[in-house]
């Protein structure tokens, strides 16, 4: 499935000794909520046992297929200069892997062609008929070469063999390196996915996660398939609640490095960090507004967990609701007019939404089961993912916000921290299976699922970023 790009983290061992402190930080001055918080954290595996050493080996297990698999033939990229062969093969391998993970494509084997296929191959009824007869609904052809200044240039076209149509293509130029060839491949796969399925591509997006190395918690930024993993922050204290800005250039998170939870915003290009919330008590759960100008956060400055909204630099702080209940885990609607959040105002965690204008209008959204929490809204605004407890399992559920129909898309038993892909069709989340922390992903219809694990480490708390606007 398409969401595999990750390795994640685990503040688990570092949090286990300080449950009482963590409960206080979460605003548990209310004994009822202290018990609620402990049950929630234990239930979803946040307080799991210590992790083993991190290893580089990644394993991806994919189950299920979509409603319909499109048979596609992707011809090897034509290369005239042998020095480009290895990079051309890298592009082909990455494109195939990206498409395969969606569960929406059946990739047909393509052997050597005589004459070789490229983006310059004449498009005619004979070509379309030949590949249609081999069972291909689409054919991808292209080439890889060097520009005069030594850059790698990938050219390709996508051909619909059923309709005998040329669906167009791209010219992608990058540095002639393995990593840059992979990035060109992700953009190529984005284009193919959108042209053949109608779904916007998202392979060019990035993933943030935290991994544990000994006593260190390391914030990592990686490409969408887990390659090119780069450390952005190293701390001996937990880093949690990662949230990408809509433009994909900043990351908000909570760090315990000062001995308490503080909200930071991190500029990835420069490495500059700024504190946006460091009030008395806990500062947690940052969530970006869709225009990137504001952050919703949970503060206990008034003695109980409440949602506040501030400008992205922390200025202009205001409280969203006046309530005696615990309100936490905010997420903005796609139009920025509402904030979705978890509240215990009926005695158990349920999901509500309120208008950002603080008009006081409040709407409860979840009614099935006694525990529904941690809502996140898809970029297109149509779907909400959340953690639901069903039959003593913590699962990932999705709700169609128009019809309020719910669907369970994970198998548990301890799933947590859902995050949407940029195209809103997939959800990635943390899973704890057989005492191991993994990342899992599922299509929002639940048909395709995958699990991503490392050879010798637990991985948790993924945050799926938007495609950077610079691309």
Secondary structure, 3 states (H helix, E strand, C coil): CCCCCCCCCCCHHHHHCCHHHHHHHCCCCCHHHHHHHHHHHHHHCCCCCCCCCCCCCEEEEEECCCCCCEEEEECCCECCCHHHHHHHHHHHHHHHHHHHHCCCEEEECCCCCCCCCCCCCCCCHHHHHHHHHCCCCEEEEEEEEECCCCCEEEEEEEEECCCCEEEEEEEEEECCCHHHHHHHHHHHHHHHHHHHHCCCCCCCCEEEEEEEECCEEEEEEEECCCCCCEEEEEECCCEEEEEECCCCCEEEEEECCCCCCEEEEEECCCCCEEEEECCCCCEEEEEECCCCCEEEEEECCCCCCEEEEEECCCCCCEECCCCCCCEEEEEECCCCCEEEEEECCCCCCEEEEEECCCCCCEEECCCCCCCEEEEEECCCCCEEEEEEEECCEEEEEEEECCCCCEEECCCCCEEEEEEECCCCCEEEEEEEECCEEEEEEEECCCCCEEEEEECCCCCEEEEECCCCCCC
